[in-house]
Amino acid sequence: MTAARRRDRGVDPIPWWLIALGALVALYFILPTLIVIPLSFSSASAFEFPPKDFSLRWYENFFTDPVWLTSLGNSFLVAVLAALIATVVGTAAAVGLNRLTGRLAGFLRTLLMISMVTPAIVVAVAVYISFLQWHLTGSLLGYVLAHAALGVPFVLVSVTAALGGFDATLLRASASLGASPLRSFVRVTMPLISRGVITGAVFAFVTSFDEVVIALFLRSPTFQTLPVQMYNSVTFELDPTISASSSLVVVAVTIIFLVPLLIGSRKKTR
Amino acid sequence: MTISSKESATAPPASPSSPTAPRQGTQIRLSGVTKDYGLAAPAVDAVSLTIQPGEFMTLLGPSGSGKTTTLNLIAGFETLTSGTIALDGADVGTLPPHKRNLGMLFQNYALFPHMTVAQNVAYPLRERRVPKAEIARRVAEVLELVQLPGRDQNYPAQLSGGQQQRVALARAIVFDPAALLLDEPLGALDRNLRGALQMEIRRIHREVGSTFVFVTHDQEEAMNLSDRIALFNSGHIEQVGTPEELYRRPDTLFTARFLGDSNVFDLGGSPVGAKASWEDSTWTIDPATIAGHPGVRSHGAVVVRPEDVQISRDLQTVPAGANAVRATVRDLEYMGSYRTVMLDVGQARQLGRARIDALDAAFAVGDEVTAWWKPERQRVVAV
C-alpha cells in the first residue's frame, strides 16, 4: 500500500541503505527512553537492567503515594493553564504580526521568540528574582505565568506557519458577505488555522509539563511539579518509583503529540 | 477628468437586456472619488460616475489604471482619500465592507475551503440570522439559478474552476445584495469556459435585475457583457458609454486604440475644419465625426477602423468623395472568416490595416494600392 502511494506521488523508491540509516537514527533517539519502561516493571529496589523479574510495585507506589500524585496533579494543572494562556497570546500575536509588515513586525517577532534561545537557567534566575519581589514563588499563578511565557514562541511559530497557507482574500469575501472582522475570525480564520493552533497548544503543554529548571527555583514545600519531585527522588532517595513515573510521562506525552497527527489524518480521509 | 457633465448628454440605455427585470437594482453614485497612496500620482483621481439601477457597468482599463482600486473603494476594502460613494443616495463612503450589503466575486473564487457548497452559499444568510428553513430553500433556489444542483454536499476542492465560480456567484447573490461587484471573475478560466460563464453572468444579470459592476482588462469581455463601459486610464475615466459608442465614437486616441484595432493618422497641430491634411493627402471631414473633446482643436487624429478601409489597385475605382491614401501591401493574414491586409501607409510607411473578404485573393505582398474610406466612417479624436 505504501509502495502504491509512493508511485502515486511520483517519488522514486527509497534505497535499502537509507532505510537502514533512518532506522539507526530512530533507535538512537528512542532507545534511552525505551529503557526506562522495562526498568519500571522490575521488582528490585535498585536500578538494574535488564530487569530480573516482573512486578507492578513501583506503579503501585506511584499511585498510592500522595507526594507523587499531588505533584502529578500540580504539573497537569500548571501545564493546562499555561498552554491555554500561551495559545491565546501566541495565536493573537501570530495573527496580528501576519498583518504587520516591515521592521516593526520583525522586531516584535524576535522579541516574542527570545525565550526560545535564551538559556533556561538565565530565564529561571530572572523569573526567580522578579517573582520573589512579587511573591509569586511557590504559587500556582507563578508557575502558570512563567510556563505560559515559555510556550508562546511555540504557538507563534506553528500558527504563523499555518497562516502562511491562508488566503487573505477569504477575509474580504467574508466581509462582503456581511461578517464583522470578529465573526470572520471565528468562522473562517480559526477553522483554517486550527491545526497550527492545536500543534502550538500541544507544544506549549509539553514544554510546561516537563519544565524543570524554572520549576526548581519556584518550588516550595507546599507546591511542586512532577519533574521537581522526580529530581528530588533521584538525588535524595534513589527511589525506583521514578522509572514508573518516567514511563507514565513518556506514554502521556507520546499520546498528546499524536493528537494533531490524528486530527490531520481524519481530515484527509473525510 | 470629470465626466458627470457628459453623462446627461449620453443617457444610459434603459437596460435593453432586462425588459422584464423582477426588481430594480441600486444606483451607485461616485463623486470626486480619489485614492492617493502618496505615490507620484493618485491611483484614482477624482472619478465621478453614476451607475444606474439594474445596469451592467464595466470598469475597463489596462493594469494600474485604477479600475480595481475603484471597485475596492466601492466595496469598502480601501478607504477614500476624498470624494463620496452613495448607494441610492445614502452615503456609504465610511462604512466598513460588512455593512455595505454588496456582493463580490473574486478572481480566485475565494470559497471557504472548510465548508461545503451549501455551507458556503448559506454563509451570508447565517450572518443575517435568516431562519434555517428559509436558508435551505434559498440555497437550493440559487444553486438552481447558477445551474449547479446536486453538488451542495461537495467541498470546493472537489469542483472544477468553472463550478467553483458558479458557487461563488450563488453565494454573492443569495442575500439580495444592493449590487454585485465582480473583480475579473473570469480571469483564471480557460477560453471556452470563459465564454460559457460570460453567457451565464449575462443571463443571471437579466434574471435578478440588480446592478452589476464588473472589472476587467479584457475589451472583448467588456463589449460582450456591458450595458455601459467606463474606460479607465491612469487613474481617471477616459470615456463612458455603451460598447458601441466607445467603439464607433471614441473621444480620444486612447479609447480608439484600447477598443479594437485602429488606423491612426496623426494630424499634428494642423487645424481640423471641413478639410484636414495628412502628409500630402487632403481629406474631407464630416463635422459629425469630430469628437466633442476639447483636445481635438489643438491636436487631433483621424481614426479609421480596419473594417471600414477598402483597398483598390487603381485610383479609378476609388469613389468620388472618399478619403484616400497611397499604401504598399506589407503582409496578408488569413483569419478564416476574413483577411487582414497589413499596409505600409504614406511616406512614413506607418502600419495600417484593412479587413477584406476572406475569398478576395487579389493582393500580394509588395503591391502598390490605394486605401480609402468614406468620410462618415472615420472619427476625429483628441491625441
Interface residues (C-beta under 8 A of the other chain):
Chain A: D167 T169 L170 R172 A173 S174 A175 S176 L177 G178 A179 S180 P181 R183 S184 R187 V188 P191 L192
Chain B: A75 G76 F77 P96 P97 H98 N101 L102 G103 M104 F106 N108 A110 L111 F112 P113 H114 Y123 P124 E127 R128 A168 R171 A172 F175 L181
